Amino acid sequence: MTTDDASHAPAQMPTENLVPIRRALLSVHDKQGLIELAQALAERGVELLASGGTMRALAQAGLEVREVADYTGQAEVLGGRVKTLHPKIHAGILARRNVPSDLETLASLGFPLIDLVVVNLYPFEATIARPGSTLAEAIENIDIGGPSLIRAAAKNHASVAVLTSPLQYPALIANLRSTGGSTANERGALALAAFQATGHYDQAIGAYLAQAFGTSQLATVTTPRFPERLDLRFNLLKTLRYGENPQQVAAFYVEPSPGGPNLATATIRHGKELSYNNLLDLDNALRLIRQFAAPAACILKHNNPCGAAVSDTLAAAFERAYEGDPVSAFGGIVGLNRPVDLATAEAMARPGRFIEAVVAPGFDADALQCLTTKPSWKNSVRLLDLGVPVGPGRGLPTGFDLRGVEGGLLVQGWDELEPEPAGGACPTRVKPTPEQLADLDFAWRVCAAVKSNAIVIASGGRLHGVGAGQMSRLDSVRIAVTKAGHHAQGAVLASDAFFPFRDGPDEAAAAGVAAIIQPGGSKRDQETIDACDEHGLAMVFTGRRHFRH
């Protein structure tokens, strides 16, 4: 052991391939925790090398540090674009300690070993997220030297430790003080995190440039260009208590720039943690309420609407939605397309009513007070504030609809509703009245939020009955009719896909339904038309179906 080695040896050297740290290279944009880390290194006699701003920060803190330009004998060039891309740096990182020829080469060139690399990258994602940022600014925030250093150190993790986040500093500081170096397991874990960091960074750049140059991986819903390789980027927002069931682990990941309004950008104003199932229901509630320009409310249970209504006030819309099926509404998820006022809050907090969560574009102060002080659920109800208005054409989903399957991923465009669904063809002798057309439009929008096979019965801008998720469309009709009861008389019916037989319209007519809206397109459409004509029903074909599997 040399004198230099002995001076840095810990009192007790673990046997799990511990590598002492004698020389460290630091080049960071985020200076959080930098001084504390450098001080811990200096306490162990570690030589500090640093570039540009990192060197100045360390020197101002009173630490002895050598600038990379002085170390390599090569000044920064191209306005700082080239700083650490030098053989003396990369050879010192990449040399294999167990390969004699590598060490002989370093000795002949006078290149010392580097045992620790501390790098975090230019803030590319923060730059492109800033309003008004330009392509030129984005290009200048593409880090070159940083990823090269990280990848070199991670590749040679058998001998070199690499830190890519201030969150990793405390563990290394503790190791320095206890052992003076890093173990193989620690270096391996840090290498994995390093490659994940550079991979994420490159994906962010690729996604931005694809959009900037008009060559998105997935161009449009109708004319997609699916690449041979689909790279996705999502950031962990939070871990969840569990998934659909307690034995399933779960987490909520969000897009790097999720836009809004959506659950990723909403603010939780009150309540206990949201569950996996809460988030699914809240997402579908938001998709439904954004379909309406008038004050609208919906109530979901198990990802299906059990109540929905529009009215002249939000409070009236909620009351009508709740009374549509008060048994199912108990413990439901509420979606509202207006800021919650006191009258609406009082309607929700009425004795005997229980709500799991509410999503809305804001909460008045007195409404918030009402909802958060109701004794029976003041600590439980979750309140999500979207922060911006919602309605037709506002905050439509971006990107694409992704769904995992075993061994792969299904990708499709979001299902967008027609601007005027009730304006489709009417093949029946009886034509819808203006009031029926309004109800057909309402029913169709609600039906698109129901699991297929989906049947919805409504009138007067209010949901009366839903048949959801049945294997037979006829069974869905029967369930919707039963739920609607006497409200089916004179109401309208929406079907998310065509009727394969006339039995569905026959069942609806027997319950008193007066008009139907459906996509059409069945080989037996004429039989369905004939059935409606026999019963005196109006029927509209939209030409588009809206399955929700």
C-alpha positions as CSV (number, residue, x, y, z in Angstrom):
1,M,0.0,0.0,0.0
2,T,1.4,3.4,-0.9
3,T,1.7,6.4,1.4
4,D,-1.2,8.0,-0.5
5,D,-3.3,4.9,-0.1
6,A,-2.6,4.6,3.6
7,S,-3.6,8.1,4.4
8,H,-7.1,7.5,3.0
9,A,-7.6,4.0,4.3
10,P,-10.6,3.6,6.8
11,A,-10.0,2.1,10.2
12,Q,-11.9,-1.1,9.2
13,M,-12.0,-2.0,5.5
14,P,-15.1,-4.0,4.5
15,T,-14.4,-6.9,2.1
16,E,-17.3,-6.2,-0.3
17,N,-15.1,-4.6,-3.0
18,L,-14.8,-1.2,-1.4
19,V,-13.1,1.5,-3.5
20,P,-11.6,4.4,-1.6
21,I,-12.4,7.9,-3.0
22,R,-9.3,10.0,-3.5
23,R,-10.3,12.2,-6.4
24,A,-13.7,13.6,-7.3
25,L,-15.0,15.5,-10.3
26,L,-18.0,17.8,-9.6
27,S,-19.9,19.6,-12.4
28,V,-23.5,20.4,-11.4
29,H,-26.2,22.9,-12.5
30,D,-28.3,22.3,-9.3
31,K,-26.1,23.4,-6.4
32,Q,-28.4,22.0,-3.7
33,G,-26.3,20.1,-1.2
34,L,-23.1,20.7,-3.2
35,I,-21.2,22.5,-0.4
36,E,-22.1,19.9,2.2
37,L,-21.0,17.1,-0.1
38,A,-17.7,18.8,-1.0
39,Q,-16.9,19.6,2.6
40,A,-17.4,15.9,3.5
41,L,-15.1,14.9,0.6
42,A,-12.5,17.5,1.7
43,E,-12.6,16.2,5.3
44,R,-11.4,12.9,3.9
45,G,-8.6,14.5,1.9
46,V,-10.3,13.9,-1.4
47,E,-8.9,16.1,-4.3
48,L,-11.7,18.2,-5.8
49,L,-11.9,18.9,-9.5
50,A,-14.7,21.2,-10.8
51,S,-15.8,23.1,-13.8
52,G,-17.0,26.7,-14.3
53,G,-19.8,27.7,-11.9
54,T,-19.3,24.6,-9.7
55,M,-15.7,25.6,-9.1
56,R,-16.6,29.1,-8.3
57,A,-19.3,28.0,-5.8
58,L,-16.8,25.7,-4.0
59,A,-14.1,28.3,-3.9
60,Q,-16.5,30.9,-2.5
61,A,-17.3,28.4,0.3
62,G,-13.6,28.3,1.2
63,L,-12.9,24.9,-0.3
64,E,-9.7,24.0,-2.0
65,V,-10.7,23.0,-5.6
66,R,-8.9,22.7,-8.9
67,E,-10.6,24.0,-12.0
68,V,-11.0,21.4,-14.8
69,A,-9.3,23.7,-17.3
70,D,-6.2,24.0,-15.1
71,Y,-6.3,20.2,-14.5
72,T,-6.4,19.3,-18.2
73,G,-4.3,22.3,-19.5
74,Q,-7.1,23.1,-21.9
75,A,-9.3,26.2,-21.5
76,E,-13.0,26.0,-22.0
77,V,-13.9,26.7,-25.7
78,L,-16.9,27.6,-27.7
79,G,-18.4,29.7,-24.9
80,G,-18.3,26.8,-22.5
81,R,-19.8,24.3,-24.8
82,V,-16.6,22.2,-24.4
83,K,-15.3,21.9,-20.8
84,T,-14.9,18.3,-19.6
85,L,-14.6,16.5,-23.0
86,H,-10.9,15.7,-22.6
87,P,-8.9,12.5,-22.6
88,K,-7.4,13.2,-19.2
89,I,-10.9,13.4,-17.7
90,H,-12.5,10.4,-19.4
91,A,-9.4,8.2,-19.3
92,G,-9.2,8.8,-15.5
93,I,-12.9,7.7,-15.2
94,L,-12.9,4.8,-17.6
95,A,-9.6,3.1,-16.7
96,R,-10.1,-0.4,-15.4
97,R,-8.3,-0.9,-12.1
98,N,-7.9,-4.6,-12.7
99,V,-6.4,-4.3,-16.1
100,P,-2.6,-3.6,-15.8
101,S,-2.3,-2.1,-19.3
102,D,-5.0,0.5,-18.5
103,L,-3.1,1.6,-15.5
104,E,0.2,1.6,-17.4
105,T,-1.3,3.8,-20.1
106,L,-2.5,6.3,-17.5
107,A,0.9,6.3,-15.8
108,S,2.7,7.0,-19.1
109,L,0.3,9.9,-19.9
110,G,0.3,11.3,-16.4
111,F,-3.5,10.9,-16.1
112,P,-4.6,10.3,-12.5
113,L,-7.6,8.1,-11.6
114,I,-11.0,9.7,-10.8
115,D,-13.0,7.7,-8.3
116,L,-16.2,9.8,-8.0
117,V,-18.2,11.8,-10.6
118,V,-20.9,14.2,-9.4
119,V,-23.0,15.6,-12.2
120,N,-26.5,16.9,-12.7
121,L,-27.6,18.1,-16.1
122,Y,-28.6,21.4,-17.7
123,P,-32.3,22.1,-16.9
124,F,-33.7,21.1,-20.3
125,E,-37.2,20.2,-19.1
126,A,-37.5,23.3,-16.9
127,T,-36.5,25.4,-19.9
128,I,-39.0,24.1,-22.3
129,A,-41.8,24.2,-19.7
130,R,-41.2,28.0,-19.2
131,P,-43.8,30.0,-21.1
132,G,-42.3,31.7,-24.2
133,S,-39.2,29.5,-24.3
134,T,-37.6,29.3,-27.7
135,L,-36.0,26.5,-29.7
136,A,-32.7,28.3,-29.5
137,E,-32.9,28.3,-25.7
138,A,-33.9,24.6,-25.6
139,I,-30.9,23.7,-27.8
140,E,-28.5,25.6,-25.5
141,N,-29.8,23.6,-22.6
142,I,-29.0,20.3,-24.2
143,D,-26.2,19.0,-22.0
144,I,-23.3,17.2,-23.8
145,G,-20.4,16.9,-21.4
146,G,-22.7,16.0,-18.5
147,P,-24.2,12.9,-20.0
148,S,-20.8,11.8,-21.3
149,L,-19.3,12.0,-17.8
150,I,-22.3,10.2,-16.3
151,R,-22.3,7.4,-18.8
152,A,-18.5,6.9,-18.5
153,A,-18.7,6.7,-14.7
154,A,-21.7,4.4,-14.8
155,K,-20.0,2.1,-17.3
156,N,-17.0,1.8,-15.0
157,H,-19.1,1.4,-11.9
158,A,-16.8,-1.5,-10.9
159,S,-14.4,1.2,-9.7
160,V,-16.2,4.6,-9.9
161,A,-19.2,6.0,-8.1
162,V,-21.5,8.4,-9.9
163,L,-24.0,10.8,-8.3
164,T,-26.7,12.4,-10.5
165,S,-29.1,13.9,-7.9
166,P,-28.7,15.8,-4.6
167,L,-30.9,13.2,-3.1
168,Q,-28.1,10.8,-3.3
169,Y,-25.5,12.9,-1.5
170,P,-26.5,12.1,2.2
171,A,-25.9,8.4,1.7
172,L,-22.5,8.9,0.2
173,I,-21.5,11.3,2.9
174,A,-22.5,8.7,5.5
175,N,-20.4,6.1,3.6
176,L,-17.4,8.4,3.5
177,R,-17.4,8.9,7.2
178,S,-17.9,5.2,8.0
179,T,-15.7,3.5,5.3
180,G,-14.0,6.2,3.2
181,G,-15.4,4.8,-0.1
182,S,-18.2,3.0,-1.9
183,T,-19.1,-0.7,-2.2
184,A,-19.9,-2.6,-5.3
185,N,-23.6,-2.8,-4.5
186,E,-23.7,1.0,-3.9
187,R,-21.9,1.7,-7.1
188,G,-24.2,-0.6,-9.0
189,A,-27.3,1.0,-7.7
190,L,-25.9,4.5,-8.5
191,A,-25.0,3.3,-12.1
192,L,-28.5,2.1,-12.7
193,A,-29.9,5.5,-11.5
194,A,-27.4,7.2,-13.7
195,F,-28.4,5.4,-16.9
196,Q,-32.1,6.0,-16.1
197,A,-31.3,9.7,-15.7
198,T,-29.6,10.1,-19.0
199,G,-32.2,7.9,-20.7
200,H,-35.0,10.1,-19.4
201,Y,-33.0,13.2,-20.4
202,D,-32.6,12.0,-24.0
203,Q,-36.3,11.0,-24.2
204,A,-37.3,14.5,-23.1
205,I,-35.1,16.1,-25.8
206,G,-36.4,13.7,-28.5
207,A,-40.0,14.3,-27.6
208,Y,-39.5,18.1,-27.7
209,L,-37.7,18.1,-31.0
210,A,-40.3,15.8,-32.5
211,Q,-43.0,18.4,-31.6
212,A,-40.8,21.3,-32.6
213,F,-40.0,19.9,-36.0
214,G,-43.6,18.7,-36.6
215,T,-42.7,15.0,-36.7
216,S,-44.6,13.7,-33.6
217,Q,-44.3,10.0,-33.0
218,L,-48.1,9.8,-33.2
219,A,-49.4,12.4,-35.7
220,T,-53.2,12.4,-35.5
221,V,-56.1,10.1,-34.5
222,T,-57.1,9.5,-38.1
223,T,-53.7,9.3,-39.7
224,P,-51.3,7.9,-37.0
225,R,-47.7,7.3,-37.7
226,F,-46.7,4.6,-35.3
227,P,-42.9,4.3,-34.9
228,E,-41.0,1.0,-34.6
229,R,-40.1,2.0,-31.1
230,L,-42.3,4.0,-28.8
231,D,-40.5,5.8,-25.9
232,L,-42.7,7.1,-23.1
233,R,-41.9,9.5,-20.3
234,F,-43.8,9.9,-17.1
235,N,-42.8,11.3,-13.8
236,L,-43.8,9.8,-10.4
237,L,-46.3,12.1,-8.8
238,K,-47.0,9.9,-5.8
239,T,-47.4,6.3,-4.6
240,L,-50.9,5.2,-3.7
241,R,-52.1,3.2,-0.7
242,Y,-52.8,0.3,-3.0
243,G,-54.3,-0.5,-6.4
244,E,-57.8,-1.8,-7.4
245,N,-57.4,-4.2,-4.4
246,P,-55.4,-4.0,-1.2
247,Q,-52.9,-6.7,-2.4
248,Q,-51.9,-4.6,-5.4
249,V,-49.2,-1.9,-5.2
250,A,-50.0,1.3,-7.2
251,A,-48.6,4.7,-8.1
252,F,-49.7,7.8,-10.1
253,Y,-47.3,8.9,-12.9
254,V,-47.8,12.1,-14.9
255,E,-46.7,13.5,-18.2
256,P,-43.7,15.9,-18.0
257,S,-46.0,18.7,-19.2
258,P,-49.5,17.5,-18.5
259,G,-51.4,20.6,-19.6
260,G,-54.8,20.7,-18.0
261,P,-57.3,20.8,-16.6
262,N,-56.7,17.2,-15.5
263,L,-55.9,15.2,-12.4
264,A,-52.2,15.7,-12.9
265,T,-52.5,19.5,-12.6
266,A,-55.4,19.6,-10.0
267,T,-54.8,20.8,-6.5
268,I,-56.0,18.7,-3.6
269,R,-57.8,21.2,-1.3
270,H,-59.0,18.8,1.4
271,G,-59.3,15.2,2.4
272,K,-57.4,12.0,2.9
273,E,-55.3,10.4,0.2
274,L,-56.8,9.6,-3.1
275,S,-57.0,5.9,-4.0
276,Y,-56.3,4.2,-7.4
277,N,-60.1,3.7,-7.9
278,N,-60.8,7.3,-6.8
279,L,-58.5,8.6,-9.5
280,L,-60.1,6.4,-12.2
281,D,-63.6,7.7,-11.2
282,L,-62.5,11.3,-11.0
283,D,-60.9,11.1,-14.4
284,N,-64.1,9.8,-16.0
285,A,-66.2,12.4,-14.1
286,L,-64.0,15.2,-15.6
287,R,-64.3,13.8,-19.1
288,L,-68.1,13.8,-18.7
289,I,-68.7,17.3,-17.2
290,R,-66.4,19.0,-19.7
291,Q,-69.0,17.9,-22.4
292,F,-71.6,20.5,-21.2
293,A,-71.7,24.3,-21.5
294,A,-74.6,24.7,-19.1
295,P,-74.1,24.1,-15.3
296,A,-73.6,20.3,-15.0
297,A,-73.1,17.7,-12.4
298,C,-72.4,14.0,-12.5
299,I,-72.0,11.3,-9.9
300,L,-70.0,8.2,-10.6
301,K,-69.8,4.8,-9.0
302,H,-67.4,2.1,-10.1
303,N,-66.5,4.3,-13.1
304,N,-70.0,4.6,-14.4
305,P,-72.4,7.6,-14.1
306,C,-75.3,6.8,-11.8
307,G,-76.4,10.5,-11.9
308,A,-76.0,13.3,-14.3
309,A,-77.9,16.5,-15.0
310,V,-77.8,20.1,-16.4
311,S,-79.7,23.0,-15.0
312,D,-79.7,26.8,-14.7
313,T,-77.6,26.7,-11.5
314,L,-75.0,24.3,-10.3
315,A,-76.9,23.5,-7.1
316,A,-80.0,22.5,-9.1
317,A,-77.9,20.4,-11.4
318,F,-76.3,18.5,-8.5
319,E,-79.7,18.0,-6.8
320,R,-81.2,16.6,-10.0
321,A,-78.2,14.4,-10.6
322,Y,-78.3,13.0,-7.0
323,E,-82.0,12.3,-7.0
324,G,-81.7,10.4,-10.3
325,D,-80.4,7.4,-8.3
326,P,-79.9,8.3,-4.6
327,V,-79.2,4.7,-3.6
328,S,-76.3,4.4,-6.0
329,A,-75.1,8.0,-5.4
330,F,-74.2,7.3,-1.8
331,G,-70.4,7.1,-1.6
332,G,-70.1,8.3,-5.1
333,I,-67.6,10.6,-6.9
334,V,-69.0,14.0,-7.9
335,G,-67.9,16.0,-11.0
336,L,-69.0,19.7,-11.4
337,N,-68.2,22.1,-14.3
338,R,-68.5,25.3,-12.3
339,P,-66.8,26.5,-9.1
340,V,-68.6,25.1,-6.1
341,D,-70.7,27.8,-4.4
342,L,-72.3,27.6,-1.0
343,A,-75.7,26.4,-2.3
344,T,-74.1,23.5,-4.1
345,A,-72.0,22.6,-1.1
346,E,-75.0,22.6,1.2
347,A,-76.8,20.3,-1.2
348,M,-73.9,17.9,-1.2
349,A,-73.6,18.0,2.6
350,R,-77.3,17.4,3.3
351,P,-77.9,14.9,6.1
352,G,-77.9,11.3,4.9
353,R,-75.6,12.0,1.9
354,F,-72.1,10.8,1.7
355,I,-69.6,11.7,-1.0
356,E,-66.1,10.2,-1.5
357,A,-64.6,13.0,-3.7
358,V,-65.5,16.1,-5.7
359,V,-63.7,17.5,-8.7
360,A,-64.5,21.0,-9.8
361,P,-62.9,24.2,-11.3
362,G,-62.7,25.9,-7.9
363,F,-64.4,26.2,-4.5
364,D,-65.8,29.4,-3.0
365,A,-64.5,30.0,0.5
366,D,-67.9,29.5,2.2
367,A,-68.4,26.3,0.2
368,L,-65.0,25.0,1.3
369,Q,-65.9,25.8,4.9
370,C,-69.2,23.9,4.5
371,L,-67.7,20.8,2.9
372,T,-64.7,20.5,5.3
373,T,-66.7,20.9,8.6
374,K,-69.5,18.5,8.1
375,P,-69.1,16.3,11.2
376,S,-69.7,12.9,9.5
377,W,-67.1,13.4,6.7
378,K,-65.0,16.5,7.4
379,N,-61.8,14.4,7.5
380,S,-62.6,12.1,4.6
381,V,-64.1,13.9,1.6
382,R,-61.5,14.7,-1.0
383,L,-61.8,18.0,-2.9
384,L,-59.9,18.5,-6.1
385,D,-59.6,22.0,-7.6
386,L,-58.9,22.0,-11.3
387,G,-58.0,25.7,-11.1
388,V,-59.3,26.6,-14.6
389,P,-62.7,26.5,-16.3
390,V,-63.9,23.4,-18.0
391,G,-66.4,23.0,-20.8
392,P,-66.7,22.0,-24.5
393,G,-63.4,22.7,-26.2
394,R,-61.5,23.5,-23.0
395,G,-58.7,21.3,-21.8
396,L,-59.2,18.4,-24.2
397,P,-56.9,15.5,-23.5
398,T,-53.4,15.7,-25.1
399,G,-51.3,12.8,-26.3
400,F,-52.8,9.4,-26.6
401,D,-54.8,6.9,-24.7
402,L,-52.5,4.2,-23.4
403,R,-53.5,0.9,-21.8
404,G,-51.3,-1.9,-20.6
405,V,-51.8,-5.5,-21.4
406,E,-49.6,-8.4,-20.4
407,G,-46.5,-8.2,-22.5
408,G,-47.3,-4.9,-24.2
409,L,-49.1,-1.7,-24.6
410,L,-52.2,-0.6,-26.6
411,V,-52.2,2.9,-28.0
412,Q,-55.1,4.8,-29.5
413,G,-56.4,8.3,-29.9
414,W,-58.7,9.8,-27.3
415,D,-62.4,9.3,-28.1
416,E,-63.7,12.7,-29.0
417,L,-67.5,13.3,-29.3
418,E,-69.2,14.9,-32.2
419,P,-69.9,18.6,-31.7
420,E,-73.7,18.0,-32.5
421,P,-74.4,14.3,-32.1
422,A,-78.2,14.8,-32.4
423,G,-77.8,16.5,-35.7
424,G,-77.3,13.1,-37.5
425,A,-79.5,11.4,-40.0
426,C,-83.1,10.6,-38.9
427,P,-84.4,7.6,-40.9
428,T,-87.7,7.2,-39.1
429,R,-91.0,8.7,-40.1
430,V,-91.4,10.4,-36.8
431,K,-88.8,13.2,-36.3
432,P,-87.5,14.3,-32.9
433,T,-89.0,17.5,-31.4
434,P,-86.6,20.3,-30.4
435,E,-86.9,19.2,-26.7
436,Q,-86.1,15.6,-27.7
437,L,-83.1,16.7,-29.7
438,A,-81.7,18.5,-26.6
439,D,-82.3,15.4,-24.6
440,L,-80.8,13.1,-27.2
441,D,-77.7,15.3,-27.2
442,F,-77.5,15.1,-23.4
443,A,-78.1,11.3,-23.3
444,W,-75.4,10.7,-26.0
445,R,-72.8,12.6,-24.1
446,V,-73.5,10.7,-20.9
447,C,-73.6,7.4,-22.7
448,A,-70.0,7.9,-23.9
449,A,-68.9,7.8,-20.3
450,V,-70.7,4.5,-19.6
451,K,-69.0,1.1,-19.9
452,S,-70.2,-0.8,-22.9
453,N,-72.6,-2.3,-23.7
454,A,-74.1,1.1,-22.6
455,I,-77.7,2.3,-22.6
456,V,-78.8,5.6,-21.1
457,I,-82.3,6.9,-20.5
458,A,-82.8,10.6,-19.9
459,S,-85.3,13.5,-20.2
460,G,-85.3,17.1,-19.3
461,G,-81.5,17.2,-19.1
462,R,-81.4,14.5,-16.4
463,L,-80.2,10.9,-16.3
464,H,-82.9,8.5,-15.2
465,G,-81.5,5.0,-15.9
466,V,-78.2,3.3,-17.0
467,G,-77.5,-0.1,-18.3
468,A,-73.7,-0.7,-18.2
469,G,-71.2,-3.4,-19.0
470,Q,-73.6,-6.1,-20.0
471,M,-72.7,-8.8,-22.5
472,S,-76.1,-8.4,-24.2
473,R,-77.3,-5.0,-25.4
474,L,-80.8,-6.1,-24.7
475,D,-79.9,-6.8,-21.1
476,S,-78.5,-3.3,-20.8
477,V,-81.8,-1.9,-22.2
478,R,-83.8,-3.9,-19.6
479,I,-81.6,-2.6,-16.7
480,A,-81.8,1.0,-17.9
481,V,-85.6,0.7,-18.2
482,T,-85.9,-0.8,-14.7
483,K,-83.7,1.9,-13.2
484,A,-85.7,4.7,-15.0
485,G,-89.0,3.3,-13.8
486,H,-91.9,5.7,-14.6
487,H,-89.4,8.3,-15.9
488,A,-89.0,6.2,-19.0
489,Q,-92.3,7.5,-20.2
490,G,-91.7,10.1,-22.9
491,A,-87.9,9.9,-22.3
492,V,-85.1,9.4,-24.8
493,L,-82.6,6.5,-25.0
494,A,-79.0,6.5,-26.1
495,S,-77.0,3.4,-27.2
496,D,-73.2,3.6,-27.5
497,A,-73.3,1.2,-30.5
498,F,-75.8,-0.1,-33.0
499,F,-78.6,-2.4,-32.1
500,P,-77.9,-5.8,-33.8
501,F,-81.6,-6.7,-33.5
502,R,-84.9,-4.9,-33.1
503,D,-85.5,-6.3,-29.6
504,G,-83.8,-3.4,-27.9
505,P,-86.0,-0.7,-29.5
506,D,-89.1,-3.0,-28.9
507,E,-88.2,-3.1,-25.1
508,A,-87.6,0.6,-25.0
509,A,-90.9,1.3,-26.7
510,A,-92.8,-0.9,-24.3
511,A,-91.4,1.2,-21.4
512,G,-92.6,4.4,-23.1
513,V,-89.4,5.7,-24.6
514,A,-90.2,8.3,-27.3
515,A,-86.8,8.7,-29.2
516,I,-83.6,6.9,-29.7
517,I,-80.1,7.9,-30.6
518,Q,-77.5,5.4,-31.8
519,P,-74.6,5.1,-34.3
520,G,-76.4,2.9,-36.8
521,G,-74.3,0.7,-39.1
522,S,-75.8,-2.7,-38.4
523,K,-76.8,-5.1,-41.2
524,R,-80.3,-5.1,-39.6
525,D,-80.6,-1.3,-39.3
526,Q,-83.8,-1.5,-41.5
527,E,-85.4,-3.9,-38.9
528,T,-84.6,-1.4,-36.2
529,I,-86.0,1.5,-38.3
530,D,-89.2,-0.6,-39.0
531,A,-89.6,-1.3,-35.2
532,C,-89.4,2.4,-34.4
533,D,-91.9,3.3,-37.1
534,E,-94.3,0.6,-35.8
535,H,-94.0,2.1,-32.3
536,G,-94.1,5.8,-33.4
537,L,-90.5,6.4,-32.1
538,A,-88.1,8.9,-33.6
539,M,-84.5,7.7,-34.1
540,V,-81.2,9.5,-34.9
541,F,-78.1,7.9,-36.4
542,T,-74.9,9.6,-35.3
543,G,-72.6,7.5,-37.5
544,R,-70.0,7.1,-34.7
545,R,-70.0,4.7,-31.8
546,H,-68.4,5.3,-28.4
547,F,-67.4,2.0,-26.7
548,R,-65.8,2.2,-23.3
549,H,-64.3,-1.2,-22.7
